[in-house]
Amino acid sequence: MMITGIKIASFELIYLSGKMMRQSQDIYNDIGSILIAAAPNSAAKIIARAELSPEGDHCKCEFDYVDSTSGETNWFTAGAQANADLLDLLVELRRFLWKTSHHIGPLSGTPVK
């Protein structure tokens, strides 16, 4: 696999087989967007706990929120589609963090497998 980089202003875009490699902040933003959309309108704070399986094929998720009017902590369900989307994003984030912590790919110049 060939890796190429293009410098645009202060951003460096890394391409892997014709696809741009997303940065961790993009993944965190997508996770946050899903949680905000799934949480009750009265949520002032969202607390998400996730335990991802080693294989990345399932995830145990728990969602709480702090109510903006009462200050009480309650739970909510995100729904099947949100859970599936979160699973995909958590797998992507784990893969990204593993690759960057092991200096595989763009950071080391080693091709990503």
Biopython code that builds the backbone (N, CA, C, O; Angstrom):
import numpy as np
from Bio.PDB.StructureBuilder import StructureBuilder

atoms = [
    (1, "MET", "N", (0.842, -1.160, 0.000)),
    (1, "MET", "CA", (0.000, 0.000, 0.000)),
    (1, "MET", "C", (0.894, 1.232, 0.000)),
    (1, "MET", "O", (1.878, 1.293, 0.737)),
    (2, "MET", "N", (0.556, 2.192, -0.812)),
    (2, "MET", "CA", (1.364, 3.388, -0.922)),
    (2, "MET", "C", (0.721, 4.529, -0.146)),
    (2, "MET", "O", (-0.495, 4.715, -0.204)),
    (3, "ILE", "N", (1.518, 5.278, 0.567)),
    (3, "ILE", "CA", (1.039, 6.416, 1.345)),
    (3, "ILE", "C", (1.605, 7.680, 0.724)),
    (3, "ILE", "O", (2.802, 7.773, 0.452)),
    (4, "THR", "N", (0.723, 8.659, 0.504)),
    (4, "THR", "CA", (1.190, 9.939, -0.006)),
    (4, "THR", "C", (0.630, 11.032, 0.879)),
    (4, "THR", "O", (-0.448, 10.875, 1.452)),
    (5, "GLY", "N", (1.338, 12.121, 0.994)),
    (5, "GLY", "CA", (0.869, 13.253, 1.786)),
    (5, "GLY", "C", (0.878, 14.509, 0.951)),
    (5, "GLY", "O", (1.764, 14.711, 0.121)),
    (6, "ILE", "N", (-0.108, 15.352, 1.171)),
    (6, "ILE", "CA", (-0.200, 16.622, 0.468)),
    (6, "ILE", "C", (-0.312, 17.703, 1.536)),
    (6, "ILE", "O", (-1.182, 17.621, 2.404)),
    (7, "LYS", "N", (0.538, 18.699, 1.489)),
    (7, "LYS", "CA", (0.503, 19.782, 2.469)),
    (7, "LYS", "C", (-0.413, 20.881, 1.941)),
    (7, "LYS", "O", (-0.167, 21.446, 0.876)),
    (8, "ILE", "N", (-1.467, 21.178, 2.692)),
    (8, "ILE", "CA", (-2.395, 22.240, 2.317)),
    (8, "ILE", "C", (-2.485, 23.179, 3.515)),
    (8, "ILE", "O", (-2.962, 22.774, 4.575)),
    (9, "ALA", "N", (-2.041, 24.413, 3.370)),
    (9, "ALA", "CA", (-1.982, 25.387, 4.467)),
    (9, "ALA", "C", (-1.259, 24.725, 5.630)),
    (9, "ALA", "O", (-0.110, 24.307, 5.485)),
    (10, "SER", "N", (-1.916, 24.624, 6.781)),
    (10, "SER", "CA", (-1.248, 24.001, 7.917)),
    (10, "SER", "C", (-1.744, 22.577, 8.148)),
    (10, "SER", "O", (-1.454, 21.982, 9.186)),
    (11, "PHE", "N", (-2.475, 22.037, 7.208)),
    (11, "PHE", "CA", (-3.011, 20.695, 7.336)),
    (11, "PHE", "C", (-2.246, 19.731, 6.448)),
    (11, "PHE", "O", (-1.897, 20.069, 5.317)),
    (12, "GLU", "N", (-1.989, 18.551, 6.945)),
    (12, "GLU", "CA", (-1.370, 17.518, 6.134)),
    (12, "GLU", "C", (-2.401, 16.412, 5.975)),
    (12, "GLU", "O", (-2.842, 15.825, 6.963)),
    (13, "LEU", "N", (-2.783, 16.130, 4.753)),
    (13, "LEU", "CA", (-3.752, 15.087, 4.469)),
    (13, "LEU", "C", (-2.994, 13.828, 4.103)),
    (13, "LEU", "O", (-2.151, 13.850, 3.207)),
    (14, "ILE", "N", (-3.280, 12.747, 4.777)),
    (14, "ILE", "CA", (-2.617, 11.481, 4.525)),
    (14, "ILE", "C", (-3.596, 10.594, 3.767)),
    (14, "ILE", "O", (-4.731, 10.400, 4.200)),
    (15, "TYR", "N", (-3.159, 10.066, 2.651)),
    (15, "TYR", "CA", (-4.001, 9.210, 1.838)),
    (15, "TYR", "C", (-3.526, 7.763, 1.927)),
    (15, "TYR", "O", (-2.338, 7.483, 1.772)),
    (16, "LEU", "N", (-4.452, 6.855, 2.176)),
    (16, "LEU", "CA", (-4.165, 5.427, 2.217)),
    (16, "LEU", "C", (-5.005, 4.771, 1.127)),
    (16, "LEU", "O", (-6.232, 4.745, 1.221)),
    (17, "SER", "N", (-4.371, 4.257, 0.121)),
    (17, "SER", "CA", (-5.067, 3.623, -1.003)),
    (17, "SER", "C", (-6.173, 4.522, -1.550)),
    (17, "SER", "O", (-7.281, 4.056, -1.819)),
    (18, "GLY", "N", (-5.878, 5.786, -1.713)),
    (18, "GLY", "CA", (-6.851, 6.695, -2.306)),
    (18, "GLY", "C", (-7.854, 7.260, -1.306)),
    (18, "GLY", "O", (-8.690, 8.075, -1.695)),
    (19, "LYS", "N", (-7.806, 6.862, -0.027)),
    (19, "LYS", "CA", (-8.722, 7.382, 0.983)),
    (19, "LYS", "C", (-7.953, 8.257, 1.957)),
    (19, "LYS", "O", (-6.812, 7.964, 2.316)),
    (20, "MET", "N", (-8.593, 9.330, 2.375)),
    (20, "MET", "CA", (-7.957, 10.186, 3.363)),
    (20, "MET", "C", (-8.121, 9.546, 4.739)),
    (20, "MET", "O", (-9.216, 9.123, 5.109)),
    (21, "MET", "N", (-7.029, 9.478, 5.490)),
    (21, "MET", "CA", (-7.074, 8.946, 6.843)),
    (21, "MET", "C", (-7.619, 10.034, 7.758)),
    (21, "MET", "O", (-7.063, 11.129, 7.830)),
    (22, "ARG", "N", (-8.715, 9.728, 8.460)),
    (22, "ARG", "CA", (-9.316, 10.705, 9.359)),
    (22, "ARG", "C", (-8.467, 10.887, 10.610)),
    (22, "ARG", "O", (-7.757, 9.973, 11.030)),
    (23, "GLN", "N", (-8.545, 12.037, 11.179)),
    (23, "GLN", "CA", (-7.861, 12.328, 12.427)),
    (23, "GLN", "C", (-8.758, 11.940, 13.593)),
    (23, "GLN", "O", (-9.975, 11.846, 13.434)),
    (24, "SER", "N", (-8.176, 11.717, 14.750)),
    (24, "SER", "CA", (-8.955, 11.285, 15.911)),
    (24, "SER", "C", (-10.018, 12.309, 16.275)),
    (24, "SER", "O", (-11.104, 11.924, 16.708)),
    (25, "GLN", "N", (-9.747, 13.592, 16.116)),
    (25, "GLN", "CA", (-10.734, 14.612, 16.477)),
    (25, "GLN", "C", (-11.993, 14.487, 15.625)),
    (25, "GLN", "O", (-13.095, 14.738, 16.115)),
    (26, "ASP", "N", (-11.848, 14.105, 14.363)),
    (26, "ASP", "CA", (-13.010, 13.891, 13.500)),
    (26, "ASP", "C", (-13.882, 12.762, 14.037)),
    (26, "ASP", "O", (-15.110, 12.855, 14.020)),
    (27, "ILE", "N", (-13.251, 11.709, 14.510)),
    (27, "ILE", "CA", (-13.985, 10.565, 15.046)),
    (27, "ILE", "C", (-14.689, 10.979, 16.334)),
    (27, "ILE", "O", (-15.865, 10.666, 16.526)),
    (28, "TYR", "N", (-13.976, 11.683, 17.223)),
    (28, "TYR", "CA", (-14.598, 12.164, 18.458)),
    (28, "TYR", "C", (-15.789, 13.074, 18.161)),
    (28, "TYR", "O", (-16.812, 12.991, 18.841)),
    (29, "ASN", "N", (-15.669, 13.933, 17.161)),
    (29, "ASN", "CA", (-16.775, 14.819, 16.781)),
    (29, "ASN", "C", (-17.985, 14.018, 16.315)),
    (29, "ASN", "O", (-19.118, 14.348, 16.664)),
    (30, "ASP", "N", (-17.753, 12.970, 15.532)),
    (30, "ASP", "CA", (-18.859, 12.126, 15.063)),
    (30, "ASP", "C", (-19.526, 11.397, 16.224)),
    (30, "ASP", "O", (-20.750, 11.279, 16.261)),
    (31, "ILE", "N", (-18.726, 10.907, 17.174)),
    (31, "ILE", "CA", (-19.282, 10.252, 18.362)),
    (31, "ILE", "C", (-20.141, 11.249, 19.135)),
    (31, "ILE", "O", (-21.260, 10.929, 19.537)),
    (32, "GLY", "N", (-19.619, 12.447, 19.340)),
    (32, "GLY", "CA", (-20.374, 13.480, 20.056)),
    (32, "GLY", "C", (-21.670, 13.838, 19.361)),
    (32, "GLY", "O", (-22.689, 14.039, 20.022)),
    (33, "SER", "N", (-21.653, 13.922, 18.048)),
    (33, "SER", "CA", (-22.867, 14.250, 17.292)),
    (33, "SER", "C", (-23.944, 13.193, 17.486)),
    (33, "SER", "O", (-25.120, 13.523, 17.635)),
    (34, "ILE", "N", (-23.552, 11.935, 17.484)),
    (34, "ILE", "CA", (-24.515, 10.845, 17.692)),
    (34, "ILE", "C", (-25.095, 10.922, 19.101)),
    (34, "ILE", "O", (-26.303, 10.779, 19.288)),
    (35, "LEU", "N", (-24.234, 11.148, 20.087)),
    (35, "LEU", "CA", (-24.703, 11.220, 21.471)),
    (35, "LEU", "C", (-25.637, 12.403, 21.687)),
    (35, "LEU", "O", (-26.650, 12.263, 22.371)),
    (36, "ILE", "N", (-25.324, 13.550, 21.128)),
    (36, "ILE", "CA", (-26.178, 14.736, 21.264)),
    (36, "ILE", "C", (-27.536, 14.494, 20.611)),
    (36, "ILE", "O", (-28.569, 14.875, 21.162)),
    (37, "ALA", "N", (-27.535, 13.868, 19.451)),
    (37, "ALA", "CA", (-28.805, 13.593, 18.762)),
    (37, "ALA", "C", (-29.663, 12.581, 19.526)),
    (37, "ALA", "O", (-30.891, 12.657, 19.485)),
    (38, "ALA", "N", (-29.029, 11.641, 20.217)),
    (38, "ALA", "CA", (-29.772, 10.585, 20.916)),
    (38, "ALA", "C", (-30.232, 10.994, 22.311)),
    (38, "ALA", "O", (-31.205, 10.444, 22.826)),
    (39, "ALA", "N", (-29.549, 11.944, 22.923)),
    (39, "ALA", "CA", (-29.850, 12.334, 24.305)),
    (39, "ALA", "C", (-31.137, 13.162, 24.380)),
    (39, "ALA", "O", (-31.529, 13.805, 23.406)),
    (40, "PRO", "N", (-31.783, 13.138, 25.537)),
    (40, "PRO", "CA", (-32.970, 13.981, 25.726)),
    (40, "PRO", "C", (-32.620, 15.466, 25.569)),
    (40, "PRO", "O", (-31.486, 15.874, 25.822)),
    (41, "ASN", "N", (-33.591, 16.255, 25.154)),
    (41, "ASN", "CA", (-33.361, 17.690, 24.951)),
    (41, "ASN", "C", (-32.945, 18.401, 26.228)),
    (41, "ASN", "O", (-32.282, 19.436, 26.175)),
    (42, "SER", "N", (-33.331, 17.851, 27.375)),
    (42, "SER", "CA", (-33.016, 18.504, 28.648)),
    (42, "SER", "C", (-31.625, 18.148, 29.170)),
    (42, "SER", "O", (-31.266, 18.539, 30.280)),
    (43, "ALA", "N", (-30.847, 17.419, 28.390)),
    (43, "ALA", "CA", (-29.516, 17.001, 28.843)),
    (43, "ALA", "C", (-28.555, 18.179, 28.842)),
    (43, "ALA", "O", (-28.373, 18.854, 27.829)),
    (44, "ALA", "N", (-27.935, 18.414, 30.013)),
    (44, "ALA", "CA", (-26.892, 19.426, 30.121)),
    (44, "ALA", "C", (-25.523, 18.784, 29.972)),
    (44, "ALA", "O", (-24.564, 19.446, 29.572)),
    (45, "LYS", "N", (-25.426, 17.498, 30.292)),
    (45, "LYS", "CA", (-24.177, 16.754, 30.203)),
    (45, "LYS", "C", (-24.522, 15.321, 29.833)),
    (45, "LYS", "O", (-25.490, 14.754, 30.339)),
    (46, "ILE", "N", (-23.725, 14.742, 28.951)),
    (46, "ILE", "CA", (-23.926, 13.350, 28.520)),
    (46, "ILE", "C", (-22.735, 12.534, 28.997)),
    (46, "ILE", "O", (-21.581, 12.921, 28.809)),
    (47, "ILE", "N", (-23.034, 11.402, 29.614)),
    (47, "ILE", "CA", (-21.994, 10.490, 30.090)),
    (47, "ILE", "C", (-22.179, 9.176, 29.346)),
    (47, "ILE", "O", (-23.226, 8.537, 29.452)),
    (48, "ALA", "N", (-21.169, 8.779, 28.600)),
    (48, "ALA", "CA", (-21.235, 7.529, 27.833)),
    (48, "ALA", "C", (-20.113, 6.614, 28.288)),
    (48, "ALA", "O", (-18.960, 7.028, 28.407)),
    (49, "ARG", "N", (-20.470, 5.366, 28.539)),
    (49, "ARG", "CA", (-19.477, 4.340, 28.876)),
    (49, "ARG", "C", (-19.605, 3.243, 27.835)),
    (49, "ARG", "O", (-20.708, 2.790, 27.528)),
    (50, "ALA", "N", (-18.480, 2.821, 27.298)),
    (50, "ALA", "CA", (-18.500, 1.788, 26.262)),
    (50, "ALA", "C", (-17.386, 0.785, 26.515)),
    (50, "ALA", "O", (-16.261, 1.158, 26.846)),
    (51, "GLU", "N", (-17.709, -0.472, 26.358)),
    (51, "GLU", "CA", (-16.725, -1.543, 26.465)),
    (51, "GLU", "C", (-16.741, -2.303, 25.144)),
    (51, "GLU", "O", (-17.676, -3.050, 24.851)),
    (52, "LEU", "N", (-15.705, -2.103, 24.364)),
    (52, "LEU", "CA", (-15.603, -2.680, 23.027)),
    (52, "LEU", "C", (-14.958, -4.054, 23.109)),
    (52, "LEU", "O", (-13.945, -4.236, 23.785)),
    (53, "SER", "N", (-15.549, -5.016, 22.417)),
    (53, "SER", "CA", (-14.982, -6.367, 22.410)),
    (53, "SER", "C", (-13.628, -6.359, 21.706)),
    (53, "SER", "O", (-13.382, -5.512, 20.847)),
    (54, "PRO", "N", (-12.741, -7.301, 22.063)),
    (54, "PRO", "CA", (-11.426, -7.363, 21.399)),
    (54, "PRO", "C", (-11.544, -7.539, 19.887)),
    (54, "PRO", "O", (-10.707, -7.041, 19.134)),
    (55, "GLU", "N", (-12.582, -8.245, 19.443)),
    (55, "GLU", "CA", (-12.767, -8.478, 18.010)),
    (55, "GLU", "C", (-13.397, -7.282, 17.304)),
    (55, "GLU", "O", (-13.353, -7.191, 16.077)),
    (56, "GLY", "N", (-13.983, -6.366, 18.070)),
    (56, "GLY", "CA", (-14.626, -5.204, 17.476)),
    (56, "GLY", "C", (-15.976, -5.501, 16.857)),
    (56, "GLY", "O", (-16.467, -4.720, 16.042)),
    (57, "ASP", "N", (-16.590, -6.626, 17.234)),
    (57, "ASP", "CA", (-17.872, -6.977, 16.630)),
    (57, "ASP", "C", (-19.070, -6.672, 17.523)),
    (57, "ASP", "O", (-20.213, -6.803, 17.085)),
    (58, "HIS", "N", (-18.828, -6.270, 18.759)),
    (58, "HIS", "CA", (-19.912, -5.836, 19.634)),
    (58, "HIS", "C", (-19.368, -4.927, 20.723)),
    (58, "HIS", "O", (-18.167, -4.875, 20.990)),
    (59, "CYS", "N", (-20.298, -4.214, 21.338)),
    (59, "CYS", "CA", (-19.919, -3.214, 22.326)),
    (59, "CYS", "C", (-21.025, -3.110, 23.372)),
    (59, "CYS", "O", (-22.210, -3.126, 23.039)),
    (60, "LYS", "N", (-20.635, -3.005, 24.619)),
    (60, "LYS", "CA", (-21.572, -2.761, 25.705)),
    (60, "LYS", "C", (-21.561, -1.263, 25.972)),
    (60, "LYS", "O", (-20.519, -0.697, 26.302)),
    (61, "CYS", "N", (-22.717, -0.617, 25.831)),
    (61, "CYS", "CA", (-22.802, 0.833, 26.002)),
    (61, "CYS", "C", (-23.820, 1.183, 27.075)),
    (61, "CYS", "O", (-24.874, 0.557, 27.182)),
    (62, "GLU", "N", (-23.488, 2.182, 27.858)),
    (62, "GLU", "CA", (-24.400, 2.750, 28.852)),
    (62, "GLU", "C", (-24.390, 4.259, 28.669)),
    (62, "GLU", "O", (-23.334, 4.869, 28.498)),
    (63, "PHE", "N", (-25.580, 4.855, 28.707)),
    (63, "PHE", "CA", (-25.708, 6.292, 28.479)),
    (63, "PHE", "C", (-26.466, 6.936, 29.626)),
    (63, "PHE", "O", (-27.578, 6.522, 29.953)),
    (64, "ASP", "N", (-25.868, 7.946, 30.234)),
    (64, "ASP", "CA", (-26.504, 8.747, 31.273)),
    (64, "ASP", "C", (-26.469, 10.203, 30.835)),
    (64, "ASP", "O", (-25.708, 10.587, 29.947)),
    (65, "TYR", "N", (-27.307, 11.000, 31.476)),
    (65, "TYR", "CA", (-27.272, 12.441, 31.238)),
    (65, "TYR", "C", (-27.630, 13.161, 32.522)),
    (65, "TYR", "O", (-28.324, 12.622, 33.384)),
    (66, "VAL", "N", (-27.149, 14.374, 32.636)),
    (66, "VAL", "CA", (-27.511, 15.240, 33.744)),
    (66, "VAL", "C", (-28.563, 16.198, 33.218)),
    (66, "VAL", "O", (-28.337, 16.924, 32.249)),
    (67, "ASP", "N", (-29.726, 16.187, 33.876)),
    (67, "ASP", "CA", (-30.848, 17.025, 33.454)),
    (67, "ASP", "C", (-30.541, 18.494, 33.759)),
    (67, "ASP", "O", (-30.085, 18.830, 34.852)),
    (68, "SER", "N", (-30.797, 19.358, 32.778)),
    (68, "SER", "CA", (-30.454, 20.772, 32.924)),
    (68, "SER", "C", (-31.342, 21.495, 33.928)),
    (68, "SER", "O", (-30.923, 22.498, 34.506)),
    (69, "THR", "N", (-32.554, 21.007, 34.147)),
    (69, "THR", "CA", (-33.449, 21.700, 35.081)),
    (69, "THR", "C", (-33.339, 21.158, 36.499)),
    (69, "THR", "O", (-33.289, 21.934, 37.454)),
    (70, "SER", "N", (-33.302, 19.836, 36.650)),
    (70, "SER", "CA", (-33.280, 19.243, 37.992)),
    (70, "SER", "C", (-31.875, 18.947, 38.506)),
    (70, "SER", "O", (-31.670, 18.829, 39.714)),
    (71, "GLY", "N", (-30.908, 18.825, 37.599)),
    (71, "GLY", "CA", (-29.561, 18.456, 37.996)),
    (71, "GLY", "C", (-29.401, 16.975, 38.300)),
    (71, "GLY", "O", (-28.315, 16.527, 38.668)),
    (72, "GLU", "N", (-30.481, 16.213, 38.147)),
    (72, "GLU", "CA", (-30.442, 14.771, 38.413)),
    (72, "GLU", "C", (-29.796, 14.026, 37.254)),
    (72, "GLU", "O", (-29.859, 14.459, 36.104)),
    (73, "THR", "N", (-29.171, 12.893, 37.583)),
    (73, "THR", "CA", (-28.586, 12.026, 36.568)),
    (73, "THR", "C", (-29.581, 10.917, 36.251)),
    (73, "THR", "O", (-30.082, 10.241, 37.150)),
    (74, "ASN", "N", (-29.858, 10.739, 34.980)),
    (74, "ASN", "CA", (-30.779, 9.708, 34.497)),
    (74, "ASN", "C", (-30.119, 8.965, 33.350)),
    (74, "ASN", "O", (-29.103, 9.412, 32.819)),
    (75, "TRP", "N", (-30.690, 7.835, 32.967)),
    (75, "TRP", "CA", (-30.154, 7.071, 31.851)),
    (75, "TRP", "C", (-31.057, 7.257, 30.636)),
    (75, "TRP", "O", (-32.207, 7.680, 30.758)),
    (76, "PHE", "N", (-30.521, 6.937, 29.472)),
    (76, "PHE", "CA", (-31.304, 6.935, 28.238)),
    (76, "PHE", "C", (-30.772, 5.873, 27.302)),
    (76, "PHE", "O", (-29.644, 5.405, 27.457)),
    (77, "THR", "N", (-31.575, 5.496, 26.340)),
    (77, "THR", "CA", (-31.129, 4.565, 25.307)),
    (77, "THR", "C", (-30.898, 5.366, 24.032)),
    (77, "THR", "O", (-31.640, 6.298, 23.722)),
    (78, "ALA", "N", (-29.866, 4.990, 23.307)),
    (78, "ALA", "CA", (-29.521, 5.722, 22.088)),
    (78, "ALA", "C", (-30.292, 5.202, 20.873)),
    (78, "ALA", "O", (-30.478, 5.936, 19.903)),
    (79, "GLY", "N", (-30.737, 3.963, 20.915)),
    (79, "GLY", "CA", (-31.426, 3.370, 19.773)),
    (79, "GLY", "C", (-30.494, 2.501, 18.953)),
    (79, "GLY", "O", (-29.274, 2.648, 19.010)),
    (80, "ALA", "N", (-31.079, 1.601, 18.198)),
    (80, "ALA", "CA", (-30.304, 0.603, 17.450)),
    (80, "ALA", "C", (-29.344, 1.225, 16.435)),
    (80, "ALA", "O", (-28.187, 0.814, 16.348)),
    (81, "GLN", "N", (-29.815, 2.211, 15.668)),
    (81, "GLN", "CA", (-28.950, 2.808, 14.639)),
    (81, "GLN", "C", (-27.794, 3.566, 15.273)),
    (81, "GLN", "O", (-26.659, 3.466, 14.807)),
    (82, "ALA", "N", (-28.069, 4.321, 16.326)),
    (82, "ALA", "CA", (-27.006, 5.058, 17.009)),
    (82, "ALA", "C", (-25.988, 4.088, 17.610)),
    (82, "ALA", "O", (-24.783, 4.329, 17.538)),
    (83, "ASN", "N", (-26.471, 2.995, 18.201)),
    (83, "ASN", "CA", (-25.557, 2.004, 18.772)),
    (83, "ASN", "C", (-24.664, 1.391, 17.697)),
    (83, "ASN", "O", (-23.466, 1.205, 17.913)),
    (84, "ALA", "N", (-25.242, 1.081, 16.546)),
    (84, "ALA", "CA", (-24.453, 0.510, 15.441)),
    (84, "ALA", "C", (-23.428, 1.521, 14.928)),
    (84, "ALA", "O", (-22.283, 1.165, 14.651)),
    (85, "ASP", "N", (-23.843, 2.775, 14.805)),
    (85, "ASP", "CA", (-22.917, 3.815, 14.340)),
    (85, "ASP", "C", (-21.799, 4.045, 15.351)),
    (85, "ASP", "O", (-20.644, 4.235, 14.969)),
    (86, "LEU", "N", (-22.141, 4.028, 16.646)),
    (86, "LEU", "CA", (-21.124, 4.188, 17.688)),
    (86, "LEU", "C", (-20.127, 3.034, 17.665)),
    (86, "LEU", "O", (-18.926, 3.243, 17.835)),
    (87, "LEU", "N", (-20.626, 1.820, 17.454)),
    (87, "LEU", "CA", (-19.732, 0.662, 17.363)),
    (87, "LEU", "C", (-18.711, 0.874, 16.246)),
    (87, "LEU", "O", (-17.513, 0.683, 16.453)),
    (88, "ASP", "N", (-19.180, 1.266, 15.075)),
    (88, "ASP", "CA", (-18.274, 1.502, 13.944)),
    (88, "ASP", "C", (-17.236, 2.578, 14.277)),
    (88, "ASP", "O", (-16.057, 2.431, 13.957)),
    (89, "LEU", "N", (-17.682, 3.656, 14.919)),
    (89, "LEU", "CA", (-16.762, 4.747, 15.252)),
    (89, "LEU", "C", (-15.754, 4.343, 16.323)),
    (89, "LEU", "O", (-14.590, 4.739, 16.258)),
    (90, "LEU", "N", (-16.187, 3.561, 17.305)),
    (90, "LEU", "CA", (-15.268, 3.112, 18.348)),
    (90, "LEU", "C", (-14.213, 2.158, 17.787)),
    (90, "LEU", "O", (-13.053, 2.197, 18.197)),
    (91, "VAL", "N", (-14.617, 1.312, 16.861)),
    (91, "VAL", "CA", (-13.651, 0.428, 16.200)),
    (91, "VAL", "C", (-12.663, 1.267, 15.394)),
    (91, "VAL", "O", (-11.459, 1.011, 15.429)),
    (92, "GLU", "N", (-13.161, 2.267, 14.670)),
    (92, "GLU", "CA", (-12.289, 3.148, 13.892)),
    (92, "GLU", "C", (-11.327, 3.906, 14.813)),
    (92, "GLU", "O", (-10.145, 4.042, 14.499)),
    (93, "LEU", "N", (-11.831, 4.397, 15.943)),
    (93, "LEU", "CA", (-10.985, 5.135, 16.876)),
    (93, "LEU", "C", (-9.920, 4.235, 17.485)),
    (93, "LEU", "O", (-8.761, 4.635, 17.597)),
    (94, "ARG", "N", (-10.298, 3.027, 17.879)),
    (94, "ARG", "CA", (-9.312, 2.111, 18.457)),
    (94, "ARG", "C", (-8.225, 1.794, 17.436)),
    (94, "ARG", "O", (-7.041, 1.781, 17.773)),
    (95, "ARG", "N", (-8.617, 1.540, 16.196)),
    (95, "ARG", "CA", (-7.648, 1.242, 15.136)),
    (95, "ARG", "C", (-6.709, 2.426, 14.916)),
    (95, "ARG", "O", (-5.500, 2.251, 14.768)),
    (96, "PHE", "N", (-7.281, 3.640, 14.895)),
    (96, "PHE", "CA", (-6.473, 4.844, 14.698)),
    (96, "PHE", "C", (-5.477, 5.013, 15.844)),
    (96, "PHE", "O", (-4.293, 5.252, 15.608)),
    (97, "LEU", "N", (-5.950, 4.892, 17.076)),
    (97, "LEU", "CA", (-5.077, 5.071, 18.237)),
    (97, "LEU", "C", (-4.001, 4.005, 18.293)),
    (97, "LEU", "O", (-2.863, 4.294, 18.662)),
    (98, "TRP", "N", (-4.342, 2.781, 17.933)),
    (98, "TRP", "CA", (-3.347, 1.709, 17.929)),
    (98, "TRP", "C", (-2.260, 1.997, 16.904)),
    (98, "TRP", "O", (-1.070, 1.866, 17.192)),
    (99, "LYS", "N", (-2.673, 2.384, 15.721)),
    (99, "LYS", "CA", (-1.699, 2.655, 14.662)),
    (99, "LYS", "C", (-0.788, 3.817, 15.019)),
    (99, "LYS", "O", (0.419, 3.752, 14.787)),
    (100, "THR", "N", (-1.356, 4.886, 15.585)),
    (100, "THR", "CA", (-0.518, 6.039, 15.916)),
    (100, "THR", "C", (0.358, 5.762, 17.126)),
    (100, "THR", "O", (1.475, 6.274, 17.194)),
    (101, "SER", "N", (-0.108, 4.969, 18.083)),
    (101, "SER", "CA", (0.722, 4.679, 19.254)),
    (101, "SER", "C", (1.844, 3.696, 18.928)),
    (101, "SER", "O", (2.861, 3.658, 19.620)),
    (102, "HIS", "N", (1.659, 2.907, 17.882)),
    (102, "HIS", "CA", (2.700, 1.968, 17.461)),
    (102, "HIS", "C", (3.513, 2.517, 16.289)),
    (102, "HIS", "O", (4.346, 1.815, 15.715)),
    (103, "HIS", "N", (3.259, 3.776, 15.943)),
    (103, "HIS", "CA", (3.979, 4.465, 14.868)),
    (103, "HIS", "C", (3.974, 3.665, 13.565)),
    (103, "HIS", "O", (5.001, 3.508, 12.904)),
    (104, "ILE", "N", (2.808, 3.173, 13.223)),
    (104, "ILE", "CA", (2.642, 2.468, 11.958)),
    (104, "ILE", "C", (1.994, 3.424, 10.974)),
    (104, "ILE", "O", (1.042, 4.124, 11.317)),
    (105, "GLY", "N", (2.486, 3.454, 9.805)),
    (105, "GLY", "CA", (1.875, 4.270, 8.773)),
    (105, "GLY", "C", (2.504, 5.632, 8.666)),
    (105, "GLY", "O", (3.729, 5.749, 8.654)),
    (106, "PRO", "N", (1.662, 6.704, 8.586)),
    (106, "PRO", "CA", (2.165, 8.025, 8.253)),
    (106, "PRO", "C", (3.217, 8.562, 9.208)),
    (106, "PRO", "O", (4.075, 9.340, 8.791)),
    (107, "LEU", "N", (3.178, 8.173, 10.475)),
    (107, "LEU", "CA", (4.144, 8.716, 11.419)),
    (107, "LEU", "C", (5.531, 8.126, 11.238)),
    (107, "LEU", "O", (6.527, 8.782, 11.544)),
    (108, "SER", "N", (5.609, 6.901, 10.748)),
    (108, "SER", "CA", (6.911, 6.250, 10.604)),
    (108, "SER", "C", (7.342, 6.065, 9.164)),
    (108, "SER", "O", (8.496, 5.733, 8.893)),
    (109, "GLY", "N", (6.418, 6.281, 8.239)),
    (109, "GLY", "CA", (6.721, 6.022, 6.850)),
    (109, "GLY", "C", (6.531, 4.574, 6.463)),
    (109, "GLY", "O", (6.773, 4.191, 5.318)),
    (110, "THR", "N", (6.091, 3.754, 7.433)),
    (110, "THR", "CA", (5.844, 2.330, 7.187)),
    (110, "THR", "C", (4.441, 2.183, 6.591)),
    (110, "THR", "O", (3.501, 2.809, 7.082)),
    (111, "PRO", "N", (4.284, 1.384, 5.560)),
    (111, "PRO", "CA", (2.951, 1.179, 4.989)),
    (111, "PRO", "C", (1.989, 0.567, 6.024)),
    (111, "PRO", "O", (2.363, -0.313, 6.798)),
    (112, "VAL", "N", (0.763, 1.050, 6.012)),
    (112, "VAL", "CA", (-0.298, 0.534, 6.870)),
    (112, "VAL", "C", (-0.906, -0.676, 6.216)),
    (112, "VAL", "O", (-1.229, -0.636, 5.029)),
    (113, "LYS", "N", (-1.074, -1.754, 6.957)),
    (113, "LYS", "CA", (-1.654, -2.973, 6.399)),
    (113, "LYS", "C", (-3.136, -3.029, 6.621)),
    (113, "LYS", "O", (-3.785, -3.992, 6.213)),
]
sb = StructureBuilder()
sb.init_structure("model")
sb.init_model(0)
sb.init_chain("A")
sb.init_seg("    ")
for serial, (resi, resn, name, xyz) in enumerate(atoms, 1):
    if name == "N":
        sb.init_residue(resn, " ", resi, " ")
    sb.init_atom(name, np.array(xyz, "f"), 0.0, 1.0, " ", f" {name:<3s}", serial, name[0])
structure = sb.get_structure()
